[in-house]
């Protein structure tokens, strides 16, 4: 068996959509995070606590918690995210052939301190328990000048956090990524998944 060369593709997209959302949303989410220290958990992953995989503090919220009065900011955020998704959908209309509606599952607001990062290269749909994830989303809530970028290894793409920069990308192995070490300052994000309806 030997590989066959199909020739150079005329279109080589990375399928990572990007937009800038309202800065004031970012400020309010950071304020929420800092105000709710009792909800923060260090190194929380789907497999339990693992600082070797993810070294950051998170607040995890469920869709049901969006109805609490103190969480109104997230309803506003998801309206903004939905506009990004609609534009993503316009760029990739085949999505409508496989799904009409998507759900939002649990999502995280996270904070990195200097020296921290999500060091493990991973994808967002990597086991039977995550098969329902179709797309991942992330918004950087502040500017980061020194380290803290997100690196998509298959594309050799390094994305530096900028306040309001919102990304949507496929949850598949094709979009494996990691977070590079934050050298100075802090880095705040909100991240989660758009999932097939249950």
N, C-alpha and C positions, 0 to 999 in steps of 0.2 A: 504494500500500500504506500502510495506517495501522495502528497498534497498537490492539488491542482490550482493554478493561478487563474482566477476569473477576470483579471484585469482591474484597472483602477475604476472605482465607483465615481459616478458624476456627482453624487450627493452623499456627503458623509456627516450628517448631523450628530450631535451628542444627546439630543432629546432632553436637555436640561433647560427649562424655561426660566426666565428671570425678569423681575419687575421691581419697581420701587414703590413701597406703600407709604402712607402718611406717617411722618416722624412722631406725631403726637401719640399715635397708637403704641409705638415702641416705648416711649417714655412712660406711659401709663402701665404697660405690662411690666417694665422694670420696677416701677414703684410698687406694684402688686407683689412681685417676687420678694422684694426687700421687706415689705410689711408683714409677710406671712412666713417667718423663719421656722415656725413650728411645723409647717408642711414640707419643709425641704428635707430631702434624703440624699446622702452622698453615695455615688457609685451604683445607683439602682439600674439593673438591666432586667430583661425578660427572664433571665435565668437566675436572678437573685442579685445580691450585692457583690460587685466585682470591680474594685479599683484598678485591677490590672487591665480591664477592658475599657471601662469608662470612668474617668476621674473628673467628675463634676457634681455639683449639687443640682437636684431637680425638684420641681413641684409637678406632680402628675395630676391631671384633672380628667374626669370622664365627661362624655357629652351630657349626661344627666345633670352634672354640676353647673352647666351653662345657665340653668334657670334660677340659680341662686342670685339674689340682688347684688352681692359683692362681685359677681363674675360677669357683669354686663359688658365689660370691656372685651371679653372674648367673643361675644355675639357680634360685636362691631368688627373685631379682627377677622372672624370667619366670613363676614359679608365681603370684606376686602379681598380675602383669599379666594372666595368664589369668583370674583371678577378676574383674578389671575387665572384660575382654572378655566373659565370660559374662553379666555384668550388662548390658553394652551390648547384647548379643544379645537379652536379655529385653526391653529397651526397643524394639528394632527387629527383631522376629522374621522379617521378610522376608529377612533375611540368610541364613537357613537354606534359602531357596528357590534361592539362587545358589551357596552354598558350604557344604560340611560341615566341612572342615578348612582351616586357614590355616597357612602356614609363617611363620617369622621369618627374615628375611634378615640381612645384615650390619647392625650397629647401631653407634651412636656414643656415646661419653661425651665431653662437651664442656665447656670452661671459657671464659668471657668475662671479660676484664679491663675496667676503666673505659675508656670511649670505644669499645668494641667492640660489634658487633651483627651480626645476619644482615640486611643492609640491603635486599636485593632481595626484592620481593614475588614469591612463588613458590607453586606447589602441589607436591604430592608425586608426582603422576602427570602429567607434562608432556611426555612424548616416548615413542617406541616402546620405548625401553630401560627405561621405568618402568611399562609397561602392567600388569605383574603386581601392582603395589601396589594393595591395596584400602583399607586403613586405615593411618593414621599414629598413632604413639604418642609421648608425651613425658612424662617425669617431671622436675619441678624438684627438685633435690637440696638446695637451701638457700633460705632466705628472702632476698628481694631488696627493699630498701626504696626505692632511688632509681634509677628507670629500669629497663631490662631486660625490659619487658613484651613479651608476644606479641600482635600486633595482627592480627585477622582482618578484612580491609577490607570484605568484602561485608556483614558483620554489624555493623560499627563496634564490634567487641568487643575490648576491651583486657584481657588476662589478666595479672595481676601474679604473678610467681613466689612460691610458698609451698612450704616444705619438704614433700615427700611428695605434692604435688598432681600427679596423673597425668591426662593427657588422651588421649582416643582420638577421632579424627575422620576423615571420608572423605578419601581422597587426591586427590580431584577438584579441578578448577579452581574449583568453587564454594567451596572452602575455602582460597583463596589467603591468604597471611599473610606477615608479616615479624617480625623482632625489633627492638624499639626500643633505642636506645642505652643501655647501662649507664653510669650516671653515677658511682656510687661502689661500692666493694666488689667482690665477685666473684659470678659466676653459674655454677652447675654444672647440667648436664642430662644425661639419658640419653634417646636418641631413636632411632627406627627405624620399620620398617614391618611390617604384617601382610600377607602376600602370598598370591596364589593358589598352590596347590601346583604344582610343576613336574613 
